[in-house]
């Protein structure tokens, strides 16, 4: 199976800053860490994919190497024109003699067969990836939608140019979050071959304060440590604005979920910038009794 684009894995644009990439990585790494998902056999694979994707684009140098790899079909860095000679199609002129012997002479028929053989091995740039963000209403109705993405194209003297491109894509009615649309020849370029394809991934807005996780809409529910341990009730607000109360079972864990009206409510610990003296005293007492 081909590796997924690291920008898509982390859910960031190709123009994201280092800080945005790091924030996305930390969020996904925490979400998919095997220790948080002991009953999910796929958590470790997702965690490793997130880590691998971050390694590829975490620094400016890493991103440059990754882009070179995409540009030249996975060949990695370096000058793609080095050592190719000056013959036909970048090939050493002496290779004409070899093709002449292989395909029966250097006349017209031999030349045609030679050109056909070269076309069969023509290289291709890597596929590019882009997101198309839609509202639930747009996804349901479908239609033509415009978006902008970044292509890597051959520049002068073996350099790589990042070029903005704007396209329109047709989306069918009742489009689902996560579906992919392929646009042929609109991906990254290659100095000696054809451009790759563009994979457009549909992202449907899950609602305020929500996110998608493997096809399910998830909303984080901040809870105090005491509520997680002792259980009780807490008030929630769903994306459609409906408010209600849910029951938190005793000894709940961070990452536990409850499903309400098609929304996964995931428990998380409330963020606290500072502890009061009373809270510190209470925590010390809990520590004394083994909590």
BAMIDREN-838110 format. One record per residue (C-alpha): residue number from 1; chain; y, x, z; residue in one letter. Coordinates in Angstrom, 3 decimals. Example, Ala and Ser with C-alpha at 12.3 -4.5 7.8 and 13.67 -1.06 7.14 Angstrom:
<sites>
<site k="1" c="A" north="-4.500" east="12.300" up="7.800" r="a"/>
<site k="2" c="A" north="-1.060" east="13.670" up="7.140" r="s"/>
</sites>
This chain:
<sites>
<site k="1" c="A" north="0.000" east="0.000" up="0.000" r="x"/>
<site k="2" c="A" north="3.423" east="1.335" up="-0.983" r="x"/>
<site k="3" c="A" north="5.799" east="2.165" up="1.826" r="x"/>
<site k="4" c="A" north="8.590" east="-0.337" up="2.375" r="x"/>
<site k="5" c="A" north="12.202" east="0.649" up="1.950" r="x"/>
<site k="6" c="A" north="13.412" east="2.012" up="5.331" r="x"/>
<site k="7" c="A" north="16.709" east="0.159" up="5.048" r="x"/>
<site k="8" c="A" north="14.828" east="-3.121" up="4.708" r="x"/>
<site k="9" c="A" north="12.471" east="-2.263" up="7.564" r="x"/>
<site k="10" c="A" north="15.443" east="-1.687" up="9.879" r="x"/>
<site k="11" c="A" north="17.376" east="-4.620" up="8.431" r="x"/>
<site k="12" c="A" north="20.502" east="-2.617" up="7.575" r="x"/>
<site k="13" c="A" north="22.487" east="-2.090" up="4.398" r="x"/>
<site k="14" c="A" north="22.376" east="1.179" up="2.465" r="x"/>
<site k="15" c="A" north="25.983" east="1.768" up="3.527" r="x"/>
<site k="16" c="A" north="25.291" east="1.291" up="7.244" r="x"/>
<site k="17" c="A" north="26.756" east="3.851" up="9.627" r="x"/>
<site k="18" c="A" north="24.597" east="6.176" up="11.739" r="x"/>
<site k="19" c="A" north="25.516" east="4.074" up="14.772" r="x"/>
<site k="20" c="A" north="24.406" east="0.830" up="13.107" r="x"/>
<site k="21" c="A" north="21.118" east="2.416" up="12.055" r="x"/>
<site k="22" c="A" north="20.471" east="3.738" up="15.564" r="x"/>
<site k="23" c="A" north="21.251" east="0.341" up="17.133" r="x"/>
<site k="24" c="A" north="18.876" east="-1.437" up="14.748" r="x"/>
<site k="25" c="A" north="16.158" east="1.123" up="15.459" r="x"/>
<site k="26" c="A" north="16.445" east="0.758" up="19.226" r="x"/>
<site k="27" c="A" north="16.288" east="-3.022" up="19.014" r="x"/>
<site k="28" c="A" north="13.196" east="-3.052" up="16.779" r="x"/>
<site k="29" c="A" north="11.456" east="-0.226" up="18.649" r="x"/>
<site k="30" c="A" north="11.841" east="-2.123" up="21.919" r="x"/>
<site k="31" c="A" north="10.672" east="-5.359" up="20.316" r="x"/>
<site k="32" c="A" north="7.540" east="-3.900" up="18.703" r="x"/>
<site k="33" c="A" north="6.547" east="-1.306" up="21.305" r="x"/>
<site k="34" c="A" north="2.785" east="-1.613" up="21.986" r="x"/>
<site k="35" c="A" north="3.386" east="-1.694" up="25.746" r="x"/>
<site k="36" c="A" north="5.406" east="-4.885" up="25.288" r="x"/>
<site k="37" c="A" north="2.781" east="-6.419" up="23.000" r="x"/>
<site k="38" c="A" north="-0.610" east="-5.635" up="24.587" r="x"/>
<site k="39" c="A" north="-2.323" east="-8.597" up="22.891" r="x"/>
<site k="40" c="A" north="-0.867" east="-7.950" up="19.419" r="x"/>
<site k="41" c="A" north="-3.075" east="-5.641" up="17.354" r="x"/>
<site k="42" c="A" north="-0.352" east="-5.222" up="14.721" r="x"/>
<site k="43" c="A" north="2.383" east="-4.120" up="17.122" r="x"/>
<site k="44" c="A" north="1.499" east="-0.429" up="16.956" r="x"/>
<site k="45" c="A" north="1.593" east="-0.414" up="13.144" r="x"/>
<site k="46" c="A" north="4.993" east="-2.139" up="13.130" r="x"/>
<site k="47" c="A" north="6.303" east="0.256" up="15.771" r="x"/>
<site k="48" c="A" north="5.172" east="3.260" up="13.718" r="x"/>
<site k="49" c="A" north="6.783" east="1.817" up="10.574" r="x"/>
<site k="50" c="A" north="10.073" east="1.370" up="12.437" r="x"/>
<site k="51" c="A" north="9.910" east="4.938" up="13.776" r="x"/>
<site k="52" c="A" north="9.038" east="6.367" up="10.352" r="x"/>
<site k="53" c="A" north="11.864" east="4.429" up="8.696" r="x"/>
<site k="54" c="A" north="14.374" east="5.672" up="11.255" r="x"/>
<site k="55" c="A" north="13.247" east="9.266" up="10.770" r="x"/>
<site k="56" c="A" north="13.948" east="8.947" up="7.034" r="x"/>
<site k="57" c="A" north="17.557" east="7.750" up="7.341" r="x"/>
<site k="58" c="A" north="18.698" east="8.671" up="10.864" r="x"/>
<site k="59" c="A" north="20.951" east="11.560" up="9.752" r="x"/>
<site k="60" c="A" north="23.071" east="12.369" up="6.713" r="x"/>
<site k="61" c="A" north="20.649" east="15.091" up="5.645" r="x"/>
<site k="62" c="A" north="17.628" east="12.824" up="6.075" r="x"/>
<site k="63" c="A" north="19.290" east="10.096" up="4.008" r="x"/>
<site k="64" c="A" north="20.126" east="12.579" up="1.237" r="x"/>
<site k="65" c="A" north="16.517" east="13.801" up="1.077" r="x"/>
<site k="66" c="A" north="15.239" east="10.219" up="1.073" r="x"/>
<site k="67" c="A" north="17.577" east="9.305" up="-1.777" r="x"/>
<site k="68" c="A" north="16.429" east="12.320" up="-3.793" r="x"/>
<site k="69" c="A" north="12.845" east="11.206" up="-3.258" r="x"/>
<site k="70" c="A" north="13.724" east="7.713" up="-4.481" r="x"/>
<site k="71" c="A" north="15.597" east="9.026" up="-7.477" r="x"/>
<site k="72" c="A" north="12.840" east="11.294" up="-8.721" r="x"/>
<site k="73" c="A" north="9.810" east="9.117" up="-8.094" r="x"/>
<site k="74" c="A" north="8.858" east="10.669" up="-4.773" r="x"/>
<site k="75" c="A" north="9.160" east="14.242" up="-5.960" r="x"/>
<site k="76" c="A" north="11.419" east="15.191" up="-3.073" r="x"/>
<site k="77" c="A" north="14.510" east="17.389" up="-3.131" r="x"/>
<site k="78" c="A" north="15.573" east="20.169" up="-5.428" r="x"/>
<site k="79" c="A" north="17.014" east="20.260" up="-8.912" r="x"/>
<site k="80" c="A" north="14.973" east="17.844" up="-11.066" r="x"/>
<site k="81" c="A" north="15.867" east="19.746" up="-14.233" r="x"/>
<site k="82" c="A" north="14.726" east="23.173" up="-13.000" r="x"/>
<site k="83" c="A" north="12.006" east="24.885" up="-15.062" r="x"/>
<site k="84" c="A" north="11.785" east="22.203" up="-17.733" r="x"/>
<site k="85" c="A" north="12.937" east="24.367" up="-20.613" r="x"/>
<site k="86" c="A" north="15.029" east="23.193" up="-23.542" r="x"/>
<site k="87" c="A" north="12.578" east="21.570" up="-25.936" r="x"/>
<site k="88" c="A" north="12.107" east="17.978" up="-26.991" r="x"/>
<site k="89" c="A" north="12.459" east="15.636" up="-23.999" r="x"/>
<site k="90" c="A" north="13.038" east="18.588" up="-21.658" r="x"/>
<site k="91" c="A" north="9.732" east="20.155" up="-22.693" r="x"/>
<site k="92" c="A" north="9.194" east="23.801" up="-23.544" r="x"/>
<site k="93" c="A" north="9.330" east="24.320" up="-27.369" r="x"/>
<site k="94" c="A" north="5.985" east="26.131" up="-27.290" r="x"/>
<site k="95" c="A" north="4.356" east="22.893" up="-26.247" r="x"/>
<site k="96" c="A" north="4.847" east="21.671" up="-29.833" r="x"/>
<site k="97" c="A" north="2.056" east="24.044" up="-30.886" r="x"/>
<site k="98" c="A" north="-0.240" east="22.666" up="-28.212" r="x"/>
<site k="99" c="A" north="0.425" east="19.065" up="-29.278" r="x"/>
<site k="100" c="A" north="-0.067" east="20.053" up="-32.912" r="x"/>
<site k="101" c="A" north="-3.565" east="21.346" up="-32.123" r="x"/>
<site k="102" c="A" north="-4.408" east="18.385" up="-29.892" r="x"/>
<site k="103" c="A" north="-3.256" east="15.681" up="-32.297" r="x"/>
<site k="104" c="A" north="-4.172" east="17.237" up="-35.623" r="x"/>
<site k="105" c="A" north="-1.151" east="18.947" up="-37.131" r="x"/>
<site k="106" c="A" north="2.591" east="18.810" up="-36.813" r="x"/>
<site k="107" c="A" north="3.218" east="16.395" up="-39.686" r="x"/>
<site k="108" c="A" north="4.591" east="12.890" up="-39.411" r="x"/>
<site k="109" c="A" north="1.368" east="11.318" up="-38.108" r="x"/>
<site k="110" c="A" north="0.895" east="14.069" up="-35.551" r="x"/>
<site k="111" c="A" north="4.489" east="13.731" up="-34.419" r="x"/>
<site k="112" c="A" north="4.102" east="9.977" up="-33.984" r="x"/>
<site k="113" c="A" north="0.957" east="10.417" up="-31.903" r="x"/>
<site k="114" c="A" north="2.711" east="13.088" up="-29.861" r="x"/>
<site k="115" c="A" north="5.671" east="10.802" up="-29.206" r="x"/>
<site k="116" c="A" north="3.307" east="7.979" up="-28.269" r="x"/>
<site k="117" c="A" north="1.503" east="10.228" up="-25.784" r="x"/>
<site k="118" c="A" north="4.809" east="11.226" up="-24.221" r="x"/>
<site k="119" c="A" north="5.913" east="7.589" up="-23.916" r="x"/>
<site k="120" c="A" north="2.696" east="6.755" up="-22.082" r="x"/>
<site k="121" c="A" north="3.567" east="9.273" up="-19.354" r="x"/>
<site k="122" c="A" north="7.275" east="8.448" up="-19.160" r="x"/>
<site k="123" c="A" north="8.484" east="8.685" up="-15.588" r="x"/>
<site k="124" c="A" north="10.247" east="5.906" up="-13.741" r="x"/>
<site k="125" c="A" north="12.810" east="5.809" up="-10.956" r="x"/>
<site k="126" c="A" north="11.969" east="4.312" up="-7.609" r="x"/>
<site k="127" c="A" north="12.476" east="0.635" up="-6.853" r="x"/>
<site k="128" c="A" north="15.726" east="-0.236" up="-5.094" r="x"/>
<site k="129" c="A" north="16.061" east="-2.849" up="-2.360" r="x"/>
<site k="130" c="A" north="18.770" east="-5.378" up="-1.616" r="x"/>
<site k="131" c="A" north="19.323" east="-8.351" up="0.662" r="x"/>
<site k="132" c="A" north="20.635" east="-11.774" up="-0.337" r="x"/>
<site k="133" c="A" north="21.970" east="-13.683" up="2.668" r="x"/>
<site k="134" c="A" north="21.884" east="-17.479" up="2.373" r="x"/>
<site k="135" c="A" north="22.686" east="-20.371" up="4.641" r="x"/>
<site k="136" c="A" north="19.859" east="-22.884" up="5.285" r="x"/>
<site k="137" c="A" north="21.664" east="-25.320" up="2.982" r="x"/>
<site k="138" c="A" north="21.926" east="-22.762" up="0.156" r="x"/>
<site k="139" c="A" north="18.257" east="-21.834" up="0.509" r="x"/>
<site k="140" c="A" north="17.248" east="-25.480" up="0.344" r="x"/>
<site k="141" c="A" north="19.427" east="-26.289" up="-2.675" r="x"/>
<site k="142" c="A" north="18.809" east="-23.057" up="-4.629" r="x"/>
<site k="143" c="A" north="20.916" east="-21.904" up="-7.574" r="x"/>
<site k="144" c="A" north="22.619" east="-18.756" up="-8.891" r="x"/>
<site k="145" c="A" north="23.900" east="-16.320" up="-6.269" r="x"/>
<site k="146" c="A" north="25.868" east="-13.100" up="-6.654" r="x"/>
<site k="147" c="A" north="25.281" east="-9.983" up="-4.560" r="x"/>
<site k="148" c="A" north="26.203" east="-6.299" up="-4.522" r="x"/>
<site k="149" c="A" north="23.922" east="-3.338" up="-3.888" r="x"/>
<site k="150" c="A" north="23.826" east="0.443" up="-4.301" r="x"/>
<site k="151" c="A" north="21.933" east="2.262" up="-7.063" r="x"/>
<site k="152" c="A" north="21.138" east="5.968" up="-7.206" r="x"/>
<site k="153" c="A" north="21.783" east="7.297" up="-10.700" r="x"/>
<site k="154" c="A" north="21.511" east="10.757" up="-12.320" r="x"/>
<site k="155" c="A" north="24.792" east="12.650" up="-12.264" r="x"/>
<site k="156" c="A" north="25.884" east="15.884" up="-13.845" r="x"/>
<site k="157" c="A" north="24.038" east="19.169" up="-13.174" r="x"/>
<site k="158" c="A" north="21.216" east="17.447" up="-11.312" r="x"/>
<site k="159" c="A" north="23.451" east="15.623" up="-8.832" r="x"/>
<site k="160" c="A" north="22.924" east="12.075" up="-7.569" r="x"/>
<site k="161" c="A" north="25.600" east="9.407" up="-7.925" r="x"/>
<site k="162" c="A" north="25.715" east="6.336" up="-5.679" r="x"/>
<site k="163" c="A" north="26.951" east="3.417" up="-7.744" r="x"/>
<site k="164" c="A" north="27.810" east="-0.098" up="-6.671" r="x"/>
<site k="165" c="A" north="26.315" east="-2.819" up="-8.839" r="x"/>
<site k="166" c="A" north="26.931" east="-6.569" up="-8.772" r="x"/>
<site k="167" c="A" north="24.333" east="-8.990" up="-10.133" r="x"/>
<site k="168" c="A" north="23.448" east="-12.653" up="-10.084" r="x"/>
<site k="169" c="A" north="19.979" east="-13.889" up="-9.240" r="x"/>
<site k="170" c="A" north="18.402" east="-17.325" up="-9.571" r="x"/>
<site k="171" c="A" north="16.905" east="-18.722" up="-6.370" r="x"/>
<site k="172" c="A" north="14.491" east="-21.627" up="-6.557" r="x"/>
<site k="173" c="A" north="14.950" east="-24.706" up="-4.370" r="x"/>
<site k="174" c="A" north="13.517" east="-24.642" up="-0.832" r="x"/>
<site k="175" c="A" north="13.502" east="-20.835" up="-0.777" r="x"/>
<site k="176" c="A" north="11.900" east="-19.393" up="2.330" r="x"/>
<site k="177" c="A" north="13.181" east="-16.527" up="4.433" r="x"/>
<site k="178" c="A" north="11.596" east="-13.239" up="3.423" r="x"/>
<site k="179" c="A" north="10.614" east="-14.072" up="-0.152" r="x"/>
<site k="180" c="A" north="11.225" east="-11.319" up="-2.690" r="x"/>
<site k="181" c="A" north="12.576" east="-11.498" up="-6.243" r="x"/>
<site k="182" c="A" north="12.000" east="-8.601" up="-8.665" r="x"/>
<site k="183" c="A" north="14.645" east="-7.668" up="-11.238" r="x"/>
<site k="184" c="A" north="13.169" east="-5.237" up="-13.762" r="x"/>
<site k="185" c="A" north="15.086" east="-2.100" up="-14.657" r="x"/>
<site k="186" c="A" north="17.818" east="-2.622" up="-12.073" r="x"/>
<site k="187" c="A" north="16.552" east="-0.077" up="-9.529" r="x"/>
<site k="188" c="A" north="17.221" east="3.633" up="-9.089" r="x"/>
<site k="189" c="A" north="17.557" east="5.814" up="-12.164" r="x"/>
<site k="190" c="A" north="15.471" east="8.798" up="-13.206" r="x"/>
<site k="191" c="A" north="16.827" east="11.829" up="-15.136" r="x"/>
<site k="192" c="A" north="13.941" east="11.850" up="-17.638" r="x"/>
<site k="193" c="A" north="12.715" east="8.273" up="-17.480" r="x"/>
<site k="194" c="A" north="13.468" east="4.618" up="-17.012" r="x"/>
<site k="195" c="A" north="15.158" east="2.986" up="-14.066" r="x"/>
<site k="196" c="A" north="12.986" east="1.435" up="-11.404" r="x"/>
<site k="197" c="A" north="13.051" east="-2.230" up="-10.447" r="x"/>
<site k="198" c="A" north="15.209" east="-3.998" up="-7.872" r="x"/>
<site k="199" c="A" north="13.526" east="-5.954" up="-5.081" r="x"/>
<site k="200" c="A" north="15.847" east="-8.651" up="-3.707" r="x"/>
<site k="201" c="A" north="14.800" east="-10.031" up="-0.340" r="x"/>
<site k="202" c="A" north="16.077" east="-13.431" up="0.767" r="x"/>
<site k="203" c="A" north="17.503" east="-13.652" up="4.298" r="x"/>
<site k="204" c="A" north="18.154" east="-17.177" up="5.547" r="x"/>
<site k="205" c="A" north="20.630" east="-17.434" up="8.439" r="x"/>
<site k="206" c="A" north="18.513" east="-18.384" up="11.502" r="x"/>
<site k="207" c="A" north="21.480" east="-19.698" up="13.496" r="x"/>
<site k="208" c="A" north="23.931" east="-18.410" up="16.093" r="x"/>
<site k="209" c="A" north="22.325" east="-15.952" up="18.504" r="x"/>
<site k="210" c="A" north="18.974" east="-16.038" up="16.691" r="x"/>
<site k="211" c="A" north="16.929" east="-13.646" up="14.561" r="x"/>
<site k="212" c="A" north="13.811" east="-13.712" up="12.383" r="x"/>
<site k="213" c="A" north="10.566" east="-12.115" up="13.531" r="x"/>
<site k="214" c="A" north="7.524" east="-12.377" up="11.234" r="x"/>
<site k="215" c="A" north="8.639" east="-15.696" up="9.816" r="x"/>
<site k="216" c="A" north="9.594" east="-17.228" up="13.175" r="x"/>
<site k="217" c="A" north="13.093" east="-17.868" up="14.496" r="x"/>
<site k="218" c="A" north="13.640" east="-16.131" up="17.845" r="x"/>
<site k="219" c="A" north="16.441" east="-16.573" up="20.373" r="x"/>
<site k="220" c="A" north="16.851" east="-14.191" up="23.323" r="x"/>
<site k="221" c="A" north="17.153" east="-15.855" up="26.724" r="x"/>
<site k="222" c="A" north="18.762" east="-13.556" up="29.339" r="x"/>
<site k="223" c="A" north="17.200" east="-14.048" up="32.770" r="x"/>
<site k="224" c="A" north="17.764" east="-12.484" up="36.154" r="x"/>
<site k="225" c="A" north="15.018" east="-10.337" up="37.640" r="x"/>
<site k="226" c="A" north="14.510" east="-12.801" up="40.490" r="x"/>
<site k="227" c="A" north="14.025" east="-15.708" up="38.048" r="x"/>
<site k="228" c="A" north="11.467" east="-13.697" up="36.072" r="x"/>
<site k="229" c="A" north="9.508" east="-12.871" up="39.225" r="x"/>
<site k="230" c="A" north="9.846" east="-16.124" up="41.192" r="x"/>
<site k="231" c="A" north="10.071" east="-18.599" up="38.343" r="x"/>
<site k="232" c="A" north="12.355" east="-21.599" up="38.148" r="x"/>
<site k="233" c="A" north="14.525" east="-23.491" up="35.669" r="x"/>
<site k="234" c="A" north="17.309" east="-22.264" up="33.418" r="x"/>
<site k="235" c="A" north="19.621" east="-23.913" up="30.918" r="x"/>
<site k="236" c="A" north="19.394" east="-23.057" up="27.222" r="x"/>
<site k="237" c="A" north="21.356" east="-23.914" up="24.084" r="x"/>
<site k="238" c="A" north="19.495" east="-24.222" up="20.778" r="x"/>
<site k="239" c="A" north="21.057" east="-23.180" up="17.431" r="x"/>
<site k="240" c="A" north="21.878" east="-26.811" up="16.600" r="x"/>
<site k="241" c="A" north="23.932" east="-27.061" up="19.799" r="x"/>
<site k="242" c="A" north="21.422" east="-29.123" up="21.768" r="x"/>
<site k="243" c="A" north="21.282" east="-28.114" up="25.442" r="x"/>
<site k="244" c="A" north="18.388" east="-28.448" up="27.829" r="x"/>
<site k="245" c="A" north="16.468" east="-26.832" up="30.661" r="x"/>
<site k="246" c="A" north="13.193" east="-24.945" up="30.495" r="x"/>
<site k="247" c="A" north="10.822" east="-23.840" up="33.232" r="x"/>
<site k="248" c="A" north="10.220" east="-20.104" up="33.687" r="x"/>
<site k="249" c="A" north="6.719" east="-19.449" up="35.109" r="x"/>
<site k="250" c="A" north="6.463" east="-17.062" up="38.082" r="x"/>
<site k="251" c="A" north="5.702" east="-13.408" up="37.272" r="x"/>
<site k="252" c="A" north="7.035" east="-13.741" up="33.725" r="x"/>
<site k="253" c="A" north="7.444" east="-10.540" up="31.711" r="x"/>
<site k="254" c="A" north="10.242" east="-9.331" up="29.462" r="x"/>
<site k="255" c="A" north="9.190" east="-10.325" up="25.948" r="x"/>
<site k="256" c="A" north="7.323" east="-13.482" up="26.964" r="x"/>
<site k="257" c="A" north="8.146" east="-16.497" up="24.820" r="x"/>
<site k="258" c="A" north="8.292" east="-20.273" up="24.942" r="x"/>
<site k="259" c="A" north="8.474" east="-22.398" up="21.786" r="x"/>
<site k="260" c="A" north="10.973" east="-25.272" up="21.811" r="x"/>
<site k="261" c="A" north="11.703" east="-27.389" up="18.691" r="x"/>
<site k="262" c="A" north="10.460" east="-24.673" up="16.339" r="x"/>
<site k="263" c="A" north="12.424" east="-21.896" up="18.089" r="x"/>
<site k="264" c="A" north="10.752" east="-19.034" up="19.987" r="x"/>
<site k="265" c="A" north="12.690" east="-18.404" up="23.196" r="x"/>
<site k="266" c="A" north="12.102" east="-14.768" up="24.215" r="x"/>
<site k="267" c="A" north="12.740" east="-13.691" up="27.792" r="x"/>
<site k="268" c="A" north="14.920" east="-10.664" up="28.338" r="x"/>
<site k="269" c="A" north="16.552" east="-9.115" up="31.389" r="x"/>
<site k="270" c="A" north="20.212" east="-9.898" up="31.871" r="x"/>
<site k="271" c="A" north="22.478" east="-6.967" up="31.055" r="x"/>
<site k="272" c="A" north="24.413" east="-5.743" up="34.065" r="x"/>
<site k="273" c="A" north="27.102" east="-3.100" up="33.884" r="x"/>
<site k="274" c="A" north="27.362" east="-2.707" up="37.629" r="x"/>
<site k="275" c="A" north="25.408" east="-3.670" up="40.757" r="x"/>
<site k="276" c="A" north="27.148" east="-5.066" up="43.805" r="x"/>
<site k="277" c="A" north="26.509" east="-3.591" up="47.264" r="x"/>
<site k="278" c="A" north="24.555" east="-6.711" up="48.187" r="x"/>
<site k="279" c="A" north="22.346" east="-6.348" up="45.105" r="x"/>
<site k="280" c="A" north="21.714" east="-2.670" up="45.818" r="x"/>
<site k="281" c="A" north="20.750" east="-3.501" up="49.423" r="x"/>
<site k="282" c="A" north="18.399" east="-6.244" up="48.234" r="x"/>
<site k="283" c="A" north="16.755" east="-3.933" up="45.680" r="x"/>
<site k="284" c="A" north="16.225" east="-1.266" up="48.323" r="x"/>
<site k="285" c="A" north="14.497" east="-3.836" up="50.502" r="x"/>
<site k="286" c="A" north="12.278" east="-4.843" up="47.596" r="x"/>
<site k="287" c="A" north="11.429" east="-1.182" up="47.026" r="x"/>
<site k="288" c="A" north="10.439" east="-0.864" up="50.701" r="x"/>
<site k="289" c="A" north="7.846" east="-3.622" up="50.279" r="x"/>
<site k="290" c="A" north="6.462" east="-2.265" up="46.996" r="x"/>
<site k="291" c="A" north="8.464" east="-4.223" up="44.380" r="x"/>
</sites>
